[in-house]
Amino acid sequence: MEFNGKNIFALQKKEMKPLRRDMQIIFQDPYASLNPRRPVSDSIMAGLNIHKIGTRDERADKVMDILQTVGLEQYHAHRYPHEFSGGQRQRIGIARAIVLRPTFILCDEPVSALDVSIQSQVLNLLQDLQEEFGLTYLFIAHNLSVVEHISDRVAVMYLGKFVELAPRQELYRNPLHPYTQALMSAIPIPKPNLERERIILPGEVPSPLNPPAGCRMHPRCPIAVERCSLEEPEFLEDGPAHWVACFRAGVRL
């Protein structure tokens, strides 16, 4: 795995520390990712302390500024996590991630634990911050409507491996992998009189600890052929910037 051209698994501990400042994470559960025994200012300031950024007063000022950036007030700094709503806690988690001014943030399902009415506010905040600070997000999600709203490029995974990768509009317009097609058929359409034909894949998802031979999806794939059970398909570029791992890519279910 490389970050800014460096293999992070080949780096020594001292070499990793400055890289960690440049890549941060927003956790899925805003209830479990904050220390309940510390005021939120301590959680936000932790990274500044670890990397010894500025003086004590300068760090405190950075915390106050970043709280306002994510839509909270300065007096919130001295409150504890239980005094906030789920959406506010996730804003605190976002503040903790961006206070170090990283270039890359891993967003681990950052809105899945929030009410639907709050999800759009947090997503819009993430997009505003991305534009303001020039951030790159790796956004992990199961909600395909959320993925479509926030992504520039989308990768679909099955049993821990990429099966398709394409620009957002291309993937949603022209899914080539049967698993991607099945996922797209499950997206709700906000029109009561318009029906979409669902693609239901048979069987159960195999264990990722003991995946099937050949293509990992072949036991559940309606278009699988004998080759699929014998060989694992390569992840190849089928069209401009559109990658897929399937021997029968493009065949419609």
C-alpha positions, -999 to +999 in steps of 0.1 A: +000+000+000+014+033-011+007+068+002+023+098-017+045+073-035+058+056-003+052+020+006+038+025+042+046-011+051+083-006+044+086+025+066+101+026+101+081+039+130+098+073+129+091+077+092+054+068+097+046+096+122+048+125+098+027+105+073+000+098+099-004+136+103-013+138+066-039+110+067-067+109+092-100+090+098-136+097+106-151+068+124-185+052+118-199+054+153-198+090+168-210+075+201-180+051+206-152+071+190-151+099+216-137+095+251-168+099+274-146+111+303-128+139+286-142+172+272-144+173+234-116+198+232-092+172+246-103+147+218-098+173+191-065+185+206-050+150+209-034+150+174-020+185+179-003+173+212+010+141+196+026+160+167+037+189+190+021+215+168+023+250+182+022+262+218-005+252+243-024+285+236-020+281+198-035+246+201-064+258+221-070+285+195-069+259+167-096+238+185-119+269+188-114+277+152-121+242+139-152+239+160-167+269+143-155+255+109-177+224+114-207+244+126-203+242+164-198+270+189-166+277+210-184+270+243-190+235+231-152+228+236-157+223+274-187+200+272-186+162+273-197+138+245-230+128+262-242+164+260-243+163+222-266+148+196-254+121+172-249+147+144-230+170+167-207+142+178-199+134+142-191+170+136-167+167+165-152+136+149-148+156+117-131+184+135-107+160+151-098+147+117-092+180+099-075+200+127-042+186+116-048+198+081-044+164+064-046+158+027-063+124+029-092+113+051-107+078+054-144+081+060-156+048+075-194+049+069-195+084+086-233+088+083-246+053+086-252+057+124-271+090+119-308+098+113-316+104+077-324+140+083-289+146+097-271+126+071-275+152+044-261+179+067-230+159+075-225+150+038-228+186+027-203+196+055-178+170+042-182+183+007-177+220+018-146+210+038-132+190+008-134+221-013-121+245+014-091+223+024-084+204-008-091+170+008-091+136-007-117+112+008-118+074+007-155+070+015-167+036+026-204+031+025-232+006+018-258+032+009-255+036-028-275+068-029-249+084-005-221+070-026-236+086-058-240+119-040-205+123-027-181+103-050-161+111-080-150+076-086-166+044-072-151+010-065-174-021-058-161-048-036-171-085-032-156-106-004-127-082+001-117-077-036-125-050-061-148-063-088-154-030-106-140+006-106-152+035-127-161+072-126-193+077-107-216+086-137-201+058-158-206+031-131-242+041-124-250+044-161-233+013-173-225-013-145-205-042-161-201-067-132-231-088-123-227-080-086-227-042-094-259-047-115-276-065-086-266-036-062-279-010-086-312-028-089-317-024-051-315+014-051-349+029-042-365+051-068-383+082-052-413+078-075-442+057-062-455+046-097-421+037-111-409+002-105-374-012-110-368-048-117-349-063-088-320-087-093-319-112-065-287-132-063-293-168-051-275-184-021-255-169+008-224-148+008-194-172+014-170-167+042-141-143+033-119-166+053-126-195+030-136-180-004-146-201-033-120-211-060-120-191-092-142-161-093-154-155-057-189-148-069-194-177-092-216-198-068-242-170-068-238-156-103-266-163-128-243-159-158-213-180-145-197-205-169-173-234-161-143-211-164-156-189-136-152-218-111-116-226-123-099-193-128-099-160-110-106-131-134-081-104-137-090-068-128-087-053-163-096-020-180-127-027-201-132+009-212-117+043-205-110+044-167-136+016-163-121-015-146-138-048-140-129-084-129-153-106-149-150-130-178-185-120-190-183-083-182-212-064-197-237-093-200-270-081-185-287-101-159 
